[in-house]
Amino acid sequence: MLGRVGPGGTARGAATGIGGKARTLLVTLLLQANRTVTVDRLVEALWDGEPPASAVANVRTHASALRRHLPEGAALLGGGGGYLLEVAAERCDHLVFLHRAADGRAALADDDSARAAEQLTSALALWDGDRAAVGVPRHGPLAGWLGHLEEERMRAVEDLAGAYLHLGEPRAALRDVNALLAVSPLRDRSWALRMRAHHALGERGSLADDYRTVVLVHRSELGVHPDRQLRRLFEELVAS
């Protein structure tokens, strides 16, 4: 799930030997693991725009194909107007990621930066790249569900950078937020972390460059000035 859907793990193992629609069905059900997903919702996920007249029958066919390829310990159940994928949470990489990321965030809130860094590093290690379910079309609910996973990954990267700053490792914090800003240049929290890291390193010229860049990016992409909090942070860092 956290990368390409291929060999290895629950989702990846089950995806071996099944067609594209069955793979999309698998991803949809995994994202709602142990909860019933209605047939109507599944149709939205499997077809872009107007589905074929045979869509409901096709869902049943794809479900049968998927059922034959599920690994031991996972079961696809039909009923209640939909399907439910019964699988232990610890066998779903996205659920393990969310759990570890939440633990890391809680540790950060408790000022336990060492544990936060450990949990967040472990959570992010589950990802193969920065995209969820690579190769699976994002029709209907999948766009929002997979987008949420990717947003949680970026949030975890920022949390880890924050933990590194508290641990006195600004270079590690810079490494992570620079990678994030390269693909998502409008993340104000990442810019704030980057400015804090340059300040911690005593790199005042880089700190000024950061703020100039964030102003240019916001004007170019959105036609507005960056958030006032970023301006205040920049002024505080320059004055300290």
Secondary structure as GFF3:
##gff-version 3
##sequence-region A 1 240
A	DSSP	alpha_helix	10	15	.	.	.	ID=ss1
A	DSSP	alpha_helix	20	31	.	.	.	ID=ss2
A	DSSP	beta_strand	37	38	.	.	.	ID=ss3
A	DSSP	alpha_helix	39	46	.	.	.	ID=ss4
A	DSSP	alpha_helix	55	69	.	.	.	ID=ss5
A	DSSP	beta_strand	75	79	.	.	.	ID=ss6
A	DSSP	beta_strand	82	86	.	.	.	ID=ss7
A	DSSP	three_ten_helix	89	91	.	.	.	ID=ss8
A	DSSP	alpha_helix	93	109	.	.	.	ID=ss9
A	DSSP	alpha_helix	113	124	.	.	.	ID=ss10
A	DSSP	alpha_helix	141	166	.	.	.	ID=ss11
A	DSSP	alpha_helix	170	183	.	.	.	ID=ss12
A	DSSP	alpha_helix	188	200	.	.	.	ID=ss13
A	DSSP	alpha_helix	204	222	.	.	.	ID=ss14
A	DSSP	alpha_helix	228	239	.	.	.	ID=ss15
###
